[in-house]
Amino acid sequence: NERNNINKKMKTVRVSASKNYDVIIDNGIIDRAGELSAKVIKPCHAAILTDDTVNGLYRDRLVGSLRGAGFETEVFVIEHGEQSKSDLNYIKFLNFMASKHITRSDCVFAL
């Protein structure tokens, strides 16, 4: 059964909101994040927001994929858990992006 899941084509879910966009779902897609992102946004300076658990598992793969596609990356790590989703961490993230000269023409990846 796992083999069948690996062989399935990636799935795309269309989100219709104030701006329409696609969400792509696939096994191992993190390794293609740079390639796929570069199709919809010109490679730029990218902030990656993640928690300390996910950071250890996937950071290197995402950063490698984005850099391979021409993105310059900066990573901001918060503690895992709901308590970290706070206004204080939001302000810290905004200050981080400002200190790294990330502008409104750049992008943010939530990992």
Z-matrix of the N, CA and C atoms (Angstrom, degrees):
N
C 1 1.447
C 2 1.534 1 110.62
N 3 1.334 2 117.81 1 -40.97
C 4 1.455 3 120.66 2 178.28
C 5 1.527 4 110.19 3 -62.06
N 6 1.323 5 116.28 4 -38.17
C 7 1.458 6 120.28 5 178.48
C 8 1.522 7 111.19 6 -61.65
N 9 1.331 8 117.71 7 -39.35
C 10 1.463 9 121.41 8 177.66
C 11 1.528 10 110.77 9 -63.36
N 12 1.336 11 117.61 10 -38.79
C 13 1.460 12 120.63 11 179.22
C 14 1.516 13 111.51 12 -65.08
N 15 1.321 14 117.27 13 -37.19
C 16 1.461 15 121.17 14 179.89
C 17 1.527 16 110.88 15 -66.90
N 18 1.316 17 117.08 16 -35.01
C 19 1.451 18 121.04 17 -176.32
C 20 1.529 19 113.73 18 -83.01
N 21 1.328 20 118.91 19 -10.18
C 22 1.452 21 121.16 20 178.92
C 23 1.517 22 109.48 21 -69.76
N 24 1.338 23 114.86 22 148.52
C 25 1.464 24 119.15 23 175.70
C 26 1.516 25 109.70 24 -70.83
N 27 1.329 26 114.81 25 155.98
C 28 1.453 27 118.34 26 177.99
C 29 1.519 28 110.00 27 -62.75
N 30 1.326 29 115.19 28 150.73
C 31 1.452 30 121.52 29 -179.77
C 32 1.517 31 109.15 30 -104.71
N 33 1.327 32 115.15 31 143.92
C 34 1.447 33 121.46 32 176.71
C 35 1.520 34 108.54 33 -121.55
N 36 1.322 35 115.56 34 129.01
C 37 1.456 36 121.98 35 176.43
C 38 1.521 37 107.23 36 -112.15
N 39 1.320 38 117.08 37 124.51
C 40 1.463 39 122.01 38 -179.99
C 41 1.523 40 109.23 39 -88.12
N 42 1.314 41 117.42 40 125.31
C 43 1.462 42 122.75 41 177.32
C 44 1.521 43 107.14 42 -104.59
N 45 1.307 44 115.13 43 125.79
C 46 1.469 45 120.82 44 177.30
C 47 1.519 46 108.02 45 -110.61
N 48 1.315 47 115.37 46 110.08
C 49 1.462 48 121.64 47 -179.24
C 50 1.521 49 107.33 48 -140.45
N 51 1.323 50 118.25 49 -150.03
C 52 1.460 51 119.99 50 177.21
C 53 1.527 52 110.33 51 -60.16
N 54 1.325 53 115.56 52 -28.19
C 55 1.463 54 122.65 53 171.97
C 56 1.529 55 106.64 54 -134.40
N 57 1.309 56 117.41 55 131.30
C 58 1.462 57 121.12 56 -179.71
C 59 1.524 58 109.90 57 -82.60
N 60 1.340 59 115.29 58 141.11
C 61 1.462 60 119.77 59 178.63
C 62 1.518 61 109.55 60 -156.48
N 63 1.327 62 115.44 61 164.24
C 64 1.455 63 122.07 62 179.26
C 65 1.519 64 110.17 63 -104.76
N 66 1.328 65 115.88 64 144.34
C 67 1.457 66 123.17 65 170.17
C 68 1.522 67 105.98 66 -111.87
N 69 1.330 68 117.07 67 122.74
C 70 1.460 69 121.47 68 -177.08
C 71 1.522 70 108.34 69 -103.63
N 72 1.326 71 115.69 70 131.13
C 73 1.467 72 122.16 71 -177.71
C 74 1.522 73 108.24 72 -121.14
N 75 1.345 74 116.08 73 127.45
C 76 1.458 75 119.73 74 179.28
C 77 1.528 76 109.16 75 -166.34
N 78 1.301 77 116.71 76 155.99
C 79 1.463 78 121.69 77 174.12
C 80 1.522 79 109.32 78 -67.59
N 81 1.317 80 116.87 79 134.07
C 82 1.454 81 121.00 80 175.57
C 83 1.511 82 115.34 81 68.55
N 84 1.318 83 117.23 82 16.45
C 85 1.466 84 119.99 83 -174.78
C 86 1.522 85 113.01 84 -65.42
N 87 1.313 86 117.51 85 -20.89
C 88 1.465 87 120.53 86 179.57
C 89 1.532 88 111.08 87 -58.28
N 90 1.315 89 116.47 88 -30.89
C 91 1.467 90 120.78 89 179.23
C 92 1.527 91 112.36 90 -73.70
N 93 1.329 92 116.77 91 -12.18
C 94 1.464 93 121.54 92 177.84
C 95 1.527 94 111.87 93 -111.43
N 96 1.322 95 117.18 94 7.21
C 97 1.466 96 121.31 95 -175.74
C 98 1.527 97 112.24 96 -56.95
N 99 1.308 98 117.40 97 -42.78
C 100 1.464 99 120.29 98 179.33
C 101 1.509 100 112.01 99 -64.06
N 102 1.316 101 115.68 100 -49.75
C 103 1.471 102 121.11 101 -179.95
C 104 1.532 103 110.80 102 -58.06
N 105 1.321 104 117.14 103 -47.91
C 106 1.464 105 121.25 104 -177.97
C 107 1.524 106 111.66 105 -69.23
N 108 1.327 107 117.25 106 -38.76
C 109 1.460 108 120.52 107 179.67
C 110 1.520 109 111.27 108 -66.78
N 111 1.322 110 117.05 109 -38.07
C 112 1.462 111 121.19 110 -179.14
C 113 1.527 112 111.91 111 -64.48
N 114 1.326 113 117.54 112 -16.82
C 115 1.465 114 121.02 113 176.64
C 116 1.529 115 111.94 114 -76.63
N 117 1.340 116 116.71 115 -21.32
C 118 1.465 117 119.42 116 -177.03
C 119 1.531 118 113.46 117 -117.01
N 120 1.318 119 117.65 118 -14.91
C 121 1.460 120 121.30 119 177.04
C 122 1.523 121 108.26 120 -143.42
N 123 1.313 122 115.27 121 135.50
C 124 1.462 123 119.37 122 177.85
C 125 1.526 124 108.45 123 -61.39
N 126 1.341 125 118.39 124 132.78
C 127 1.469 126 119.37 125 178.50
C 128 1.526 127 110.99 126 -50.86
N 129 1.321 128 114.98 127 132.96
C 130 1.457 129 122.15 128 -172.82
C 131 1.521 130 109.09 129 -148.86
N 132 1.290 131 115.70 130 -164.66
C 133 1.458 132 122.36 131 175.61
C 134 1.532 133 106.31 132 -80.02
N 135 1.319 134 117.88 133 127.45
C 136 1.459 135 121.42 134 -174.99
C 137 1.523 136 110.89 135 -124.23
N 138 1.339 137 115.50 136 130.43
C 139 1.458 138 121.17 137 172.27
C 140 1.520 139 107.28 138 -95.29
N 141 1.320 140 116.42 139 134.44
C 142 1.459 141 122.14 140 175.77
C 143 1.520 142 106.94 141 -112.27
N 144 1.323 143 116.38 142 121.43
C 145 1.463 144 122.64 143 177.64
C 146 1.519 145 107.88 144 -104.39
N 147 1.329 146 117.10 145 124.69
C 148 1.458 147 120.91 146 -177.05
C 149 1.525 148 110.15 147 -148.89
N 150 1.323 149 116.18 148 170.65
C 151 1.463 150 118.66 149 174.12
C 152 1.525 151 109.58 150 -105.34
N 153 1.327 152 115.76 151 170.49
C 154 1.465 153 119.92 152 -173.07
C 155 1.522 154 113.49 153 -66.69
N 156 1.309 155 118.95 154 -25.12
C 157 1.463 156 121.09 155 177.41
C 158 1.525 157 110.84 156 -76.44
N 159 1.315 158 116.55 157 -53.70
C 160 1.468 159 121.83 158 -178.41
C 161 1.526 160 110.35 159 -64.80
N 162 1.322 161 116.83 160 -35.72
C 163 1.460 162 121.46 161 178.15
C 164 1.525 163 111.90 162 -53.45
N 165 1.322 164 116.53 163 -46.95
C 166 1.462 165 120.50 164 -179.52
C 167 1.517 166 113.60 165 -67.28
N 168 1.307 167 117.07 166 -26.37
C 169 1.463 168 121.11 167 -177.68
C 170 1.524 169 113.70 168 -87.02
N 171 1.332 170 118.37 169 -38.85
C 172 1.465 171 120.57 170 -167.32
C 173 1.524 172 116.38 171 -128.65
N 174 1.313 173 118.09 172 -8.35
C 175 1.462 174 120.84 173 -175.80
C 176 1.526 175 112.89 174 -53.46
N 177 1.315 176 117.38 175 -52.95
C 178 1.467 177 120.20 176 -174.74
C 179 1.523 178 111.97 177 -60.67
N 180 1.323 179 116.59 178 -37.87
C 181 1.469 180 119.67 179 -179.86
C 182 1.520 181 111.29 180 -68.03
N 183 1.350 182 117.11 181 -43.19
C 184 1.465 183 119.43 182 179.55
C 185 1.517 184 111.02 183 -68.03
N 186 1.319 185 117.15 184 -47.33
C 187 1.468 186 120.72 185 179.66
C 188 1.529 187 109.99 186 -58.97
N 189 1.321 188 118.16 187 -44.69
C 190 1.464 189 120.94 188 179.10
C 191 1.519 190 112.59 189 -61.38
N 192 1.321 191 116.16 190 -42.30
C 193 1.464 192 120.16 191 179.44
C 194 1.529 193 111.32 192 -65.55
N 195 1.325 194 116.33 193 -44.99
C 196 1.468 195 119.69 194 -179.61
C 197 1.523 196 111.56 195 -66.06
N 198 1.321 197 116.79 196 -45.13
C 199 1.473 198 119.60 197 179.62
C 200 1.522 199 111.18 198 -64.30
N 201 1.326 200 116.50 199 -36.76
C 202 1.456 201 120.30 200 177.30
C 203 1.519 202 113.11 201 -62.13
N 204 1.335 203 116.21 202 -25.15
C 205 1.462 204 121.00 203 178.95
C 206 1.528 205 112.25 204 -96.00
N 207 1.339 206 117.20 205 3.34
C 208 1.455 207 120.49 206 175.14
C 209 1.516 208 115.89 207 101.30
N 210 1.325 209 118.29 208 4.55
C 211 1.465 210 120.76 209 177.44
C 212 1.526 211 109.75 210 -81.80
N 213 1.324 212 116.46 211 143.12
C 214 1.467 213 122.21 212 170.41
C 215 1.529 214 105.29 213 -94.59
N 216 1.315 215 118.78 214 128.97
C 217 1.462 216 120.60 215 -172.08
C 218 1.518 217 113.59 216 -116.49
N 219 1.325 218 114.41 217 147.22
C 220 1.463 219 124.13 218 173.70
C 221 1.523 220 105.62 219 -134.26
N 222 1.319 221 118.80 220 137.77
C 223 1.461 222 122.02 221 -175.94
C 224 1.529 223 110.07 222 -117.67
N 225 1.325 224 115.45 223 129.86
C 226 1.462 225 122.85 224 176.43
C 227 1.524 226 107.52 225 -116.44
N 228 1.337 227 116.45 226 122.97
C 229 1.467 228 121.64 227 -174.49
C 230 1.526 229 110.02 228 -114.39
N 231 1.345 230 115.24 229 131.09
C 232 1.462 231 121.02 230 173.74
C 233 1.527 232 108.30 231 -114.63
N 234 1.320 233 116.85 232 166.41
C 235 1.462 234 120.60 233 175.19
C 236 1.525 235 109.24 234 -68.32
N 237 1.328 236 116.16 235 148.67
C 238 1.456 237 120.09 236 178.09
C 239 1.534 238 109.62 237 -72.04
N 240 1.327 239 115.91 238 158.94
C 241 1.457 240 121.17 239 176.73
C 242 1.520 241 113.10 240 110.00
N 243 1.305 242 114.51 241 153.76
C 244 1.465 243 121.23 242 -178.30
C 245 1.529 244 112.59 243 -59.53
N 246 1.325 245 118.24 244 -32.93
C 247 1.462 246 121.42 245 -177.97
C 248 1.523 247 111.81 246 -62.01
N 249 1.319 248 117.55 247 -21.58
C 250 1.467 249 120.73 248 -179.30
C 251 1.520 250 112.82 249 -81.94
N 252 1.308 251 116.83 250 -12.29
C 253 1.465 252 120.81 251 176.56
C 254 1.520 253 107.42 252 -83.94
N 255 1.333 254 115.03 253 77.91
C 256 1.459 255 120.57 254 -171.80
C 257 1.520 256 111.41 255 -130.48
N 258 1.324 257 114.59 256 163.80
C 259 1.458 258 119.14 257 176.76
C 260 1.527 259 111.33 258 -64.36
N 261 1.318 260 117.38 259 -32.68
C 262 1.469 261 120.72 260 177.96
C 263 1.530 262 110.98 261 -63.48
N 264 1.328 263 117.83 262 -45.63
C 265 1.468 264 120.18 263 178.22
C 266 1.523 265 111.65 264 -68.13
N 267 1.318 266 117.20 265 -32.07
C 268 1.471 267 120.43 266 175.71
C 269 1.528 268 109.71 267 -62.44
N 270 1.321 269 116.76 268 -45.80
C 271 1.468 270 120.72 269 178.86
C 272 1.524 271 110.49 270 -64.55
N 273 1.333 272 117.53 271 -40.34
C 274 1.472 273 120.85 272 176.96
C 275 1.530 274 110.23 273 -61.28
N 276 1.330 275 117.01 274 -39.94
C 277 1.465 276 120.79 275 179.43
C 278 1.529 277 110.23 276 -66.21
N 279 1.325 278 117.61 277 -42.74
C 280 1.467 279 120.39 278 177.60
C 281 1.524 280 110.56 279 -60.99
N 282 1.328 281 117.21 280 -43.31
C 283 1.466 282 120.85 281 177.74
C 284 1.521 283 111.72 282 -63.98
N 285 1.337 284 116.75 283 -39.30
C 286 1.464 285 121.97 284 176.29
C 287 1.527 286 110.29 285 -58.80
N 288 1.339 287 115.72 286 -48.86
C 289 1.475 288 118.92 287 -179.58
C 290 1.525 289 110.93 288 -62.34
N 291 1.316 290 117.15 289 -40.20
C 292 1.467 291 119.79 290 178.14
C 293 1.529 292 110.87 291 -63.29
N 294 1.338 293 116.78 292 -40.91
C 295 1.469 294 120.28 293 -179.26
C 296 1.524 295 111.99 294 -67.22
N 297 1.328 296 117.20 295 -25.05
C 298 1.466 297 122.06 296 179.14
C 299 1.529 298 112.04 297 -95.29
N 300 1.330 299 116.25 298 4.84
C 301 1.473 300 122.99 299 178.69
C 302 1.528 301 111.81 300 61.71
N 303 1.315 302 115.90 301 37.90
C 304 1.461 303 121.22 302 175.08
C 305 1.524 304 106.67 303 -86.56
N 306 1.317 305 116.43 304 124.42
C 307 1.464 306 122.17 305 -174.11
C 308 1.529 307 111.42 306 -111.45
N 309 1.299 308 115.17 307 178.59
C 310 1.463 309 120.38 308 -179.35
C 311 1.527 310 113.00 309 -65.51
N 312 1.324 311 117.99 310 -16.30
C 313 1.472 312 120.02 311 176.52
C 314 1.538 313 111.59 312 -88.98
N 315 1.322 314 116.91 313 -0.36
C 316 1.469 315 121.91 314 177.38
C 317 1.528 316 109.03 315 -95.18
N 318 1.320 317 118.19 316 -165.20
C 319 1.466 318 119.48 317 -175.87
C 320 1.531 319 111.44 318 -142.09
N 321 1.339 320 114.26 319 165.18
C 322 1.456 321 122.70 320 179.14
C 323 1.523 322 108.81 321 -126.77
N 324 1.322 323 116.83 322 134.51
C 325 1.455 324 123.08 323 173.54
C 326 1.518 325 107.85 324 -113.42
N 327 1.319 326 116.88 325 128.33
C 328 1.462 327 121.37 326 174.53
C 329 1.520 328 106.86 327 -97.26
N 330 1.318 329 116.37 328 121.19
C 331 1.461 330 121.56 329 -178.18
C 332 1.505 331 108.75 330 -114.43
